[in-house]
Amino acid sequence: MSKFVALKKFIKDQDGAALAEYAVALAVITGATITAMQLLGTNIGKVVNSVAGVIQYTP
């Protein structure tokens, strides 16, 4: 079986479609996770700086 025939069979096979759906789902989850980490990281940094400022100026 040539590589072309194997590729053609893979494209027609439903398992290939399921694999593509999993890849899309993984990409969406990865993007959401990265966005959440960036937003939370910024907010956590602000809280830490605020607490550090309060501690620094407390007699």
N, C-alpha and C positions, 0 to 999 in steps of 0.2 A: 504494500500500500504506500503510495507516494505521500509526501508531506502535504501536497495540495488536497488530495482526497481526504486525508485525516483532518485537515483544517476545515474543509467543507462539512464533514460529518460532525465535527465539534460545534460548528456554528448552528447547524440544524438541530442538534441535541438540546433538550430542555435544560440539562444540567449546566450548560454554558450560560443560559439566560439567568438561572438562579445564581450562578457565580457572579455575573455582572450586577445583579441586584444587591448581592452582599457587598460588592465592592463600592457601589454607590452609597449604601447605608453606612459603611465604614467611613467613607469620605465625609458624609454629613455629620456623623458622630464626632469624628476627629476635628472638623471645623468648629462645631459647637463647643467642644472641650477646650480648644485653644482660645476661643473667644471668652469663655467663662473664666479661664485661668488668667487671661490678661486683665479682665475687668476686676476680678477678685484681688489679683496681685496689686493693682493700683489702689484699690480701696483699703486693703490691709496695710499697705505702705503709709497711707495717709493716717490711719489710726495709730500706727506705731509712732510716727513722727509727732502726732498730737500728744500721745501719752508721754513721750520723751520730753516734749516741751513743758508739760505740766510738772513732771518730776524735776526737771532742771530748775524751774522757778519756784518750787515749793521750799520754804525755809525750814 
